[in-house]
Amino acid sequence: MAVAWRPVNHLTYQSPVKDGEKSRLTSGSTYNGLSVSSFYFKLDAMLELGFEAMAHFKSEADVAFFMLEVACYTDEFVVQDVTANQTTLERYGIGFRIGIANYKVAFSAASTLAAVAANAELSLSQTGIEVHAKGSTPEIQRILAPIFELTAFNTEALKKISGCATLLADYYAAHAEELTPALLQIADLPVGMGKDVVPDYWFNRFYSNQFAVESIYRGKTVNAALSQVAEIPDMNQYVVPSFVNAVYASQGITDPYTAPNATQKTIAGQMLGAGRY
Amino acid sequence: MQISLAVSPYVATVGIVENVVLSLLGMVPAEHIRLPVPAPTTPGNELDFMLEEVDAQMMLDVGFSGAVTFQSNMKANAFYWISDLANSQVVNNTDDQSIIVDATYSVGMRLGIFATNLSASMNVNAYTIASKGSLNLASTAYQVLVLGAGLEAITALKPLIANSTAPFTVETIQVIGAVQSEMDSYLTDDKNQGKLSPILSRVTIDTDRLSEFSTGNYSPDLMQPSKAFIFALERAYRSKTADSAAHDASAHGVDATLVQQAYLEIFGLSGSDPVTPQALNTANSILPAGRI
């Protein structure tokens, strides 16, 4: 089961349980170091994250929205919502987010922030920028001041962002105890609690098995099959990657980059067809 | 058979079951994916470096979700690499009711790189990406994670933090090289040993045990329940009862007992129970899996 973190707006996100009922992960990384992640979003996702100034790009065609999150993640919790049958991880931290809108630029030219910055320099009117600080103290506001003062997203801005990130990391290293982290990201685990207290995942297991055998029949390497799962998550939220790996192994395919041979494909085809009469 | 899988470091209590490796949820009931051994408190003494091409799923598993979100929105052909500089050690699992045989814990630095707009036939590695990146032929991005190291490790990483919003170029490779040697000395310095807390990075699982725990100790060969699962879904889709499906099973090379088990597990049906609309619905939603 992949743990795919996505940013949330801590001002509007409703955690299904109270703080005291969350269980801290018993192992894992309470401190991840400073993390810089860039996301590529649609307008609705940006608005959901609270980048409200982006709304005026609604009428523009070919807009690319980027969100850069620079954060020190502090605590991670498992949250089990028994009524909704949903298990979620929550990640807290301090840091900042920058939303960047960039329009009338071909995607191929706009696919990394650095490329956006280079383009923006050519045409300042084609970019928009909005900054939010998270889990912040007056001192952090001061550190991030150069970012709040940005008027355009260009290579100069990139340098300032990097500079602030470094300062933030230093500040975090010295003052970790005094900070109040905000909820920054969540990851839904696509498995519920099942009908009893002990989770039962039969649906995931049958689904993953079917997925694995079908992928072998189609001659895909396990790597290729699972990449499709990661890239088209809506259709494949029930796939358990480790189970798919195990099914491939049971048919003699243990290397993630080796495609099934003709015999293996035939056997998979027979397994799929055995009940179709 | 034993296979090694990269996992997220998360171990947690799920329902009433403690020490569950979250990455493996869904393989077998949670009580069979427990790792009750404590994580080592000091790092091992073998420092390894590896750079390999991985799939998008692996990027997610090891914590680079930003890159994949980006990719799934861009709908472009993408390549992913992971470079690990890590100090690892293997700990055997003590729980014999778990499919986890042993676990690898690491401290170190992990670099994720992804690139789009590359020709699929191009023989690429991080170094070619870097040179293409500098020529702007390919779009690249990268992200760095610190595994299990203390706050002081930030000092070693500073050059990369300063560089992390810039293009991935040959210079970046040089910065990474410099940071890696800093990390190398940080990780091997005696005075830092107490500050390093290794985190879970890989597990070895036993597919025979997986099959046994999936079938109530009936079959150690995963291919048997694998066949029976699909057979049960196809027969139920045709409104056949558990008894009817089991009766025909062996003629089609499928184990009858496992077919009965499959009906019970996925549909809650046994014997001559008629196939319910709900069961039909379940079969209908599982059978198309993988047809993409």
Interface residues (C-beta under 8 A of the other chain):
Chain A: M1 A2 V3 A4 W5 R6 S23 L25 T26 S27 G28 S29 Y31 N32 G33 L34 S35 V36 S37 S38 F39 Y40 F41 K42 L68 E69 E76 V78 Q80 T87 L89 F107 S108 S111 T112 L113 A114 A115 A117 L158 I161 S162 G163 A165 T166 A169 D170 Y172 A173 A176 A187 L189 V191 M193 G194 D196 V197 V198 P199 D200 Y201 W202 F203 N204 R205 F206 Y207 S208 N209 Q210 F211 A212 V213 E214 S215 R218 N223 A224 A225 L226 S227 Q228 V229 A230 E231 I232 P233 M235 N236 Y238 V239 V240 P241 S242 F243 N245 A246 V247 A249 S250 Q251 T254 P256 Y257 Q270 M271 L272 A274 G275 R276 Y277
Chain B: M1 I3 L5 V7 S8 P9 Y10 V11 A12 T13 V14 G15 I16 V17 E18 N19 L22 S23 L24 L25 G26 M27 V28 P29 A30 E31 A39 E53 V54 D55 A56 Q57 M58 M59 L60 D61 G63 S65 G66 V68 T69 F70 Q71 S72 N73 M74 A76 A78 T116 N117 N136 S139 T140 A141 Q143 V144 L145 V146 L147 G148 A149 G150 L151 E152 A153 I154 L157 K158 I161 A162 N163 S164 T165 A166 P167 I199 L200 I205 T207 L210 S211 S214 D221 L222 M223 P225 S226 K227 F229 I230 F231 A232 L233 E234 R235 Y237 R238 A245 H252 G253 V254 A262 E265 I266 T282 I286 L287 A289 G290 R291 I292
